[in-house]
Amino acid sequence: MTNKNIIKECYKNGFNEKEIYEAYRIFFGTLVSKSRLKIINLLRKEKKNVSEIMQELGMNQTVVSHDLGRLKECGFVEVKSIG
């Protein structure tokens, strides 16, 4: 069961049922990806840059960057650009 306070807050801020459903779909859909879960698990231990994530998980740059973007969009990670 969803937290009714969250739903009430969404309605209060002008979100309709379709928008709330879409937000849930994107948020929970993010957790379906095995590569994203691996990245979350790696980053919960310490900060890593893209190259370190690629090396430790054996993933290519395109996949890591895409996954980090999706994780950032849903609030799972913070991304800091350097340089």
LINZIBEL-V77343 format. One line per field, one symbol per residue. phi: phi as a letter, one per 30 degrees, with the letter a starting at -180 (. if undefined). psi: psi as a letter, one per 20 degrees, with the letter a starting at -180 (. if undefined). burial: I if it has 24 or more other C-alpha atoms within 12 Angstrom, else O. Layout:
# LINZIBEL-V77343
phi=???
psi=???
burial=???
This chain:
# LINZIBEL-V77343
phi=.ddddddeddddcjdcedddedddededdddddddddddedddddadbcedddeddcicdddddddddddddecidbccbdbi
psi=pqohhggghgghjjprgghgghggggghhhihpghhhgggggiigrqqrgggggghikqrhgggggghgghghjjhqppopp.
burial=OOOOOOOOOOOOOOOOOOOOOOOOOOOOOIOOOOIIIIIIOOIOOOOIOIOOIOOOIOOOOOOIOOIIOIIOOOOOIOOOOOO
